[in-house]
């Protein structure tokens, strides 16, 4: 099985609803998102998935969440904007825009870091 990944970053604010502690107050993070693609076969030129294509899709999604207050943006106006829910959001959005390829390549996981040492991952 082959796997490739792309990392991108963005900055945003949020507050965790129902949380008792500092994170219930509005605050911000410099997030990092990693999209991992895996599959059993390479294409005719020896690629699993073109990095440029993954980056383009990821940057489009990030453009919608960069430098905003996440609690005001659907689905986070209802769903808590936790790292876990952000990972699922990015997974769903990238999967929608990067469906499985003919060589079987597909999004396998998304990891979102809130800090250099704290992350959440969503896997298919």
C-alpha positions as CSV (number, residue, x, y, z in Angstrom):
1,X,0.0,0.0,0.0
2,X,1.3,3.4,-0.9
3,X,0.6,6.6,1.1
4,X,1.3,10.3,0.4
5,X,0.4,13.3,2.4
6,X,0.2,17.1,2.2
7,X,0.4,19.6,5.1
8,X,-1.1,23.1,5.1
9,X,-1.8,25.6,7.8
10,X,-4.3,28.2,8.7
11,X,-5.2,30.5,11.6
12,X,-8.7,30.7,13.2
13,X,-10.5,31.4,16.4
14,X,-13.0,29.3,18.2
15,X,-14.6,28.5,21.6
16,X,-15.7,25.1,22.8
17,X,-19.4,25.0,23.8
18,X,-20.1,23.0,26.9
19,X,-16.4,22.8,27.9
20,X,-15.4,23.7,31.4
21,X,-12.0,25.4,31.3
22,X,-10.0,27.9,29.4
23,X,-11.1,26.6,26.0
24,X,-14.7,27.6,26.6
25,X,-13.6,31.2,26.0
26,X,-12.8,32.6,22.6
27,X,-9.2,31.9,21.6
28,X,-7.2,31.1,18.5
29,X,-4.8,28.6,17.0
30,X,-2.4,28.3,14.2
31,X,-3.7,25.0,12.9
32,X,-1.9,22.5,10.7
33,X,-3.9,20.0,8.5
34,X,-2.4,16.8,7.0
35,X,-4.3,15.0,4.3
36,X,-3.1,11.5,3.7
37,X,-4.0,9.6,0.5
38,X,-3.4,5.8,0.2
39,X,-3.9,3.2,-2.4
40,X,-2.5,-0.1,-3.7
41,X,-1.3,1.0,-7.1
42,X,0.5,3.9,-8.8
43,X,-0.8,5.5,-12.0
44,X,0.9,5.1,-15.4
45,X,3.6,7.7,-14.5
46,X,4.4,6.3,-11.1
47,X,2.3,8.5,-8.9
48,X,-0.3,7.6,-6.3
49,X,-1.9,11.0,-6.4
50,X,-0.4,14.3,-7.7
51,X,0.6,16.5,-4.7
52,X,-0.4,19.6,-6.6
53,X,-4.0,18.3,-6.9
54,X,-4.2,17.5,-3.2
55,X,-2.7,21.0,-2.3
56,X,-5.2,22.8,-4.6
57,X,-8.2,21.1,-3.0
58,X,-6.9,21.6,0.5
59,X,-6.1,25.3,0.0
60,X,-9.6,25.9,-1.3
61,X,-11.1,24.3,1.8
62,X,-8.7,26.3,4.0
63,X,-9.7,29.5,2.3
64,X,-13.1,29.1,3.8
65,X,-11.9,28.7,7.4
66,X,-8.7,30.9,7.5
67,X,-8.8,33.9,9.8
68,X,-12.4,33.5,10.9
69,X,-14.2,32.7,14.1
70,X,-15.1,29.1,13.4
71,X,-18.2,29.1,15.7
72,X,-19.9,31.4,13.1
73,X,-19.3,29.1,10.1
74,X,-21.5,26.2,9.3
75,X,-21.3,23.4,10.4
76,X,-19.5,24.8,13.4
77,X,-22.3,27.2,14.2
78,X,-24.0,24.0,15.5
79,X,-21.2,21.4,15.8
80,X,-18.4,22.2,18.3
81,X,-15.3,23.3,16.5
82,X,-13.0,20.8,18.2
83,X,-9.9,19.5,16.6
84,X,-11.8,16.2,16.2
85,X,-14.7,17.8,14.4
86,X,-12.3,19.8,12.3
87,X,-10.5,16.6,11.2
88,X,-13.9,15.1,10.2
89,X,-14.9,18.3,8.3
90,X,-11.6,18.3,6.3
91,X,-12.0,14.6,5.7
92,X,-15.5,14.9,4.3
93,X,-14.7,18.0,2.2
94,X,-11.5,16.6,0.7
95,X,-13.2,13.2,0.0
96,X,-16.0,15.0,-1.8
97,X,-13.6,17.0,-3.9
98,X,-11.1,14.1,-4.4
99,X,-13.1,11.0,-5.0
100,X,-11.3,7.6,-5.2
101,X,-9.1,7.5,-8.3
102,X,-9.1,4.7,-10.9
103,X,-5.9,3.3,-9.3
104,X,-7.7,3.0,-6.0
105,X,-6.1,6.1,-4.3
106,X,-8.4,7.6,-1.7
107,X,-8.3,9.9,1.3
108,X,-7.3,7.6,4.2
109,X,-7.0,10.1,7.1
110,X,-6.9,13.7,8.1
111,X,-5.0,15.0,11.1
112,X,-5.5,18.5,12.5
113,X,-3.0,20.0,15.0
114,X,-4.1,22.8,17.3
115,X,-0.6,23.1,18.7
116,X,2.8,21.6,17.9
117,X,2.0,18.8,20.4
118,X,-1.8,18.3,20.3
119,X,-3.6,16.8,17.3
120,X,-6.7,14.8,16.3
121,X,-7.1,12.4,13.4
122,X,-10.1,11.1,11.5
123,X,-9.8,7.9,9.5
124,X,-12.1,6.2,7.1
